[in-house]
Amino acid sequence: MHAFDSLQRRKYLRLLIVVKAKIGDDGFCYIGWDMDGHKLVRPVLRQGSCRWLAKDKDLRIGEKHLFGIINPQPEGMYPQRTNDVLVNYINPCDPSESNSDDGELYDILVDEGHQTVKEVFGNMEDFNGKYVLQRTKCPSVGIYKCQKKSLIIDGEPGKRRCKSIDGELFDYSITAVDDKLPNVADDDDVLVMLGLTRPSSSLKHYQYRNKCGIIVVGFVAKCKYAQQHFPVECQHDYEFSSPEKPEDGGNTHEITEAILPSSITMGRKRKWEMNYAIKD
């Protein structure tokens, strides 16, 4: 069964926010952990765009939020949107509950980590480690697990790249709000949150047409202060991962449910429990 089939039978989606990434100068994109379906999901408010605007609800990593499901997989034919779910924001799951810290996020996500980038995107035979072709059937988000000493960050803030210097070799742009490596020991494991860009439509970058490039949308490590859970203002000037404009004029979708069933509300935080946005 496809990982998203269960969403067809659900009205609501409880997400633990694990990634907050930048889109352009003033937009964001989020990845959440589906607390009931146990998978990574990218909540989108508008058909044709994953961008959350300044007027939209500001979410933070570690928070838990409730959404209404409008379309479980609005544009799944495109690999950069495979994990998208068209939603309507409702409210925090439990405002009185404390947020999950990075150590808790790590414990929840670590079993989703892969030893190679190829495995992250479905073990395709012709995978080259740089991009996937449009209409390829593969996840749009995933987790690569490695030791911190295998990674280096190059470039100035807002234009940084994550490079692997040991084992699995890669060199990807970073769109994460916090584009620094976690503050952990070199031998400690880091979860590198990976996503896909939309194919370029620019004549200047014709070589990227029909190709969804791989980007780093977040980092998670078992350290309380591994991430900053607040926005960081950064600029982007590369076009390969530039955002799309909404095709429907940016209208949000409404949910008419007035009363939520009690089964939707969250329980208290479990002590034993325990980062991707991606441009569309």
VOGU-3710 file (C-alpha; in Angstrom, 3 decimals, decimal comma):
1> mhafdslqrr> 0,000/0,000/0,000  1,242/3,483/-0,860  2,389/5,457/2,179  -0,263/8,120/1,550  -3,224/5,811/0,958  -4,263/6,041/4,613  -4,745/9,805/4,261  -7,615/9,149/1,860  -9,649/7,904/4,810  -8,785/10,711/7,231
11> kylrllivvk> -10,211/14,208/7,712  -7,492/15,540/9,970  -3,703/15,566/10,126  -1,654/16,002/13,295  1,869/17,155/12,454  4,983/17,599/14,548  6,943/20,290/12,685  10,469/18,997/11,963  11,662/21,293/9,149  11,323/24,997/8,398
21> akigddgfcy> 12,985/26,123/5,167  13,196/29,410/3,282  11,608/30,198/-0,053  12,942/33,423/-1,514  13,128/36,487/0,723  9,892/36,185/2,668  8,397/32,725/2,289  8,691/29,471/4,181  7,979/25,820/3,642  7,446/23,179/6,306
31> igwdmdghkl> 7,864/19,463/6,757  6,001/17,665/9,492  5,972/14,220/11,021  2,509/12,668/10,685  1,901/11,605/14,276  -0,774/9,084/13,307  0,513/7,842/9,936  4,195/7,888/10,968  5,636/9,466/7,835  7,051/12,771/6,597
41> vrpvlrqgsc> 4,511/15,168/5,101  4,771/18,621/3,504  1,614/20,605/4,327  0,644/23,058/1,562  -2,096/25,693/1,746  -2,446/26,431/-1,979  -2,673/24,263/-5,043  0,503/24,651/-7,097  2,741/26,174/-4,425  4,353/25,062/-1,169
51> rwlakdkdlr> 5,100/28,663/-0,124  3,651/29,858/3,164  3,135/33,631/2,996  3,644/36,295/5,672  -0,105/36,322/6,323  -0,170/32,579/7,018  0,279/30,947/10,391  3,922/30,969/11,519  4,995/27,485/12,593  8,087/26,536/14,565
61> igekhlfgii> 10,125/23,377/14,744  9,032/21,203/17,642  5,428/22,446/17,665  2,447/20,160/17,051  -0,405/21,435/14,863  -3,758/20,185/13,613  -4,745/20,499/9,940  -7,809/19,589/7,935  -7,073/17,392/4,910  -8,393/18,823/1,623
71> npqpegmypq> -6,470/16,663/-0,837  -4,100/13,931/0,387  -1,903/14,136/-2,704  -2,843/17,106/-4,880  0,013/16,855/-7,370  1,755/13,586/-6,660  2,654/13,015/-10,328  5,574/15,413/-9,834  8,452/14,004/-7,740  9,024/17,303/-5,900
81> rtndvlvnyi> 5,431/17,087/-4,608  5,121/13,415/-3,728  4,865/14,078/0,016  2,589/17,122/-0,330  -0,809/17,229/1,334  -3,198/20,106/0,597  -4,504/21,262/3,971  -6,352/23,926/5,882  -4,702/25,082/9,101  -6,908/24,618/12,177
91> npcdpsesns> -5,014/25,186/15,436  -2,205/23,958/17,726  -2,878/20,450/18,990  -2,434/21,381/22,633  -1,192/24,920/23,444  -0,472/23,903/27,044  1,923/21,150/25,994  5,648/21,884/25,784  7,339/21,710/22,373  9,600/18,814/21,404
101> ddgelydilv> 13,305/19,654/21,558  15,934/18,458/19,085  16,809/15,374/21,082  13,210/14,237/20,920  12,998/15,006/17,194  16,109/12,908/16,616  14,678/9,920/18,478  11,463/10,080/16,443  13,190/10,449/13,058  16,346/8,340/13,409
111> deghqtvkev> 14,707/5,120/12,197  13,760/6,938/8,966  17,447/7,650/8,208  19,269/6,007/5,271  22,942/5,205/4,782  23,010/6,531/1,190  21,254/9,340/-0,674  20,228/6,791/-3,292  18,242/4,934/-0,661  16,569/8,177/0,436
121> fgnmedfngk> 15,022/8,583/-3,014  13,910/5,019/-3,569  17,070/3,196/-4,712  16,632/4,045/-8,394  19,031/2,173/-10,679  19,949/5,246/-12,753  20,242/7,651/-9,800  23,221/10,020/-10,189  23,177/11,646/-6,747  22,395/15,134/-8,092
131> yvlqrtkcps> 18,812/15,149/-9,343  15,829/13,042/-10,334  13,957/13,456/-13,596  10,491/14,959/-13,608  7,692/12,372/-13,309  9,998/9,950/-11,536  8,131/8,004/-8,872  10,097/8,605/-5,675  9,773/10,357/-2,302  10,122/14,145/-2,350
141> vgiykcqkks> 11,602/14,260/1,148  13,804/11,914/3,135  16,620/11,566/5,622  20,309/10,780/5,103  22,147/9,741/8,259  25,899/10,206/8,739  28,491/11,375/11,244  29,021/15,104/11,602  32,702/14,779/10,640  31,608/13,658/7,160
151> liidgepgkr> 29,997/17,050/6,474  31,250/20,574/5,828  29,358/23,812/5,203  30,672/26,247/2,568  29,558/29,746/1,620  28,132/32,818/3,302  24,797/32,829/5,180  21,885/32,423/2,804  24,052/30,886/0,065  25,515/27,965/1,928
161> rcksidgelf> 26,097/24,477/0,613  26,431/21,201/2,456  29,206/18,937/1,219  30,065/15,379/2,134  33,797/14,681/2,313  33,707/11,048/3,407  31,776/8,037/2,152  28,679/9,266/0,296  29,902/12,302/-1,691  27,544/15,183/-2,501
171> dysitavddk> 27,337/18,983/-2,713  23,849/20,429/-2,159  22,371/23,891/-1,616  20,912/24,525/1,834  17,494/26,153/2,215  17,020/25,430/5,926  16,212/28,373/8,195  19,203/27,333/10,295  21,928/26,570/7,726  24,644/25,585/10,208
181> lpnvaddddv> 25,664/22,097/11,288  24,314/21,004/14,685  26,472/21,692/17,718  27,450/18,100/18,451  30,683/16,084/18,551  32,304/15,103/15,244  31,581/11,418/15,849  27,895/12,019/16,599  25,260/11,185/14,014  23,425/13,922/12,120
191> lvmlgltrps> 20,164/13,499/10,236  20,409/15,461/6,982  16,902/16,323/5,790  16,807/16,188/1,976  14,237/17,427/-0,520  13,736/18,141/-4,205  13,477/21,420/-6,100  11,020/22,002/-8,900  12,543/21,816/-12,399  13,935/25,110/-13,665
201> sslkhyqyrn> 11,908/27,065/-16,210  14,683/29,586/-16,813  16,381/29,768/-20,215  19,525/30,664/-18,308  19,472/27,257/-16,630  18,143/25,134/-19,472  20,381/22,246/-18,390  18,151/21,797/-15,327  14,874/21,503/-17,225  12,915/18,389/-16,332
211> kcgiivvgfv> 15,331/17,789/-13,450  14,458/18,070/-9,760  17,650/18,929/-7,907  18,439/17,653/-4,426  18,668/20,215/-1,612  19,281/20,174/2,142  16,264/21,487/4,017  17,338/20,848/7,591  19,532/19,100/10,123  18,606/17,172/13,250
221> akckyaqqhf> 20,957/15,825/15,899  20,532/14,605/19,441  21,377/17,934/21,004  19,032/20,358/22,723  20,377/23,322/20,816  21,004/21,644/17,455  18,576/23,991/15,676  17,314/27,514/16,028  13,551/27,458/16,288  13,020/30,951/14,912
231> pvecqhdyef> 13,217/32,593/11,466  16,559/33,691/10,053  16,576/36,306/7,308  18,622/35,085/4,366  18,778/35,833/0,661  18,859/33,364/-2,221  20,080/34,110/-5,722  20,204/30,651/-7,293  17,365/29,920/-9,679  17,492/26,151/-9,810
241> sspekpedgg> 15,412/25,944/-6,640  13,353/29,086/-7,081  9,709/28,837/-5,984  6,687/28,594/-8,189  3,868/31,111/-8,095  0,438/29,811/-7,032  -1,667/29,009/-10,042  -4,973/29,681/-8,302  -4,290/33,277/-7,279  -3,164/32,279/-3,807
251> ntheiteail> -6,610/31,496/-2,432  -6,697/29,302/0,629  -9,239/26,558/1,114  -11,778/26,575/3,900  -12,980/23,789/6,153  -16,562/23,945/7,379  -16,196/21,516/10,274  -17,274/23,442/13,378  -16,539/20,869/16,041  -13,616/18,467/16,092
261> pssitmgrkr> -14,043/14,993/17,544  -12,394/14,466/20,900  -10,225/11,723/19,415  -8,309/14,401/17,482  -6,990/16,155/20,589  -3,469/15,259/21,714  -2,425/13,458/24,844  0,342/14,566/27,152  3,951/14,482/25,986  5,651/11,114/26,274
271> kwemnyaikd> 8,994/11,355/28,041  10,600/8,559/26,019  10,041/10,255/22,639  12,763/11,546/21,147  14,624/18,630/10,507  12,898/19,733/5,067  11,318/22,466/3,271  11,332/21,834/0,020  10,709/24,146/-2,826  8,043/23,033/-5,219
//
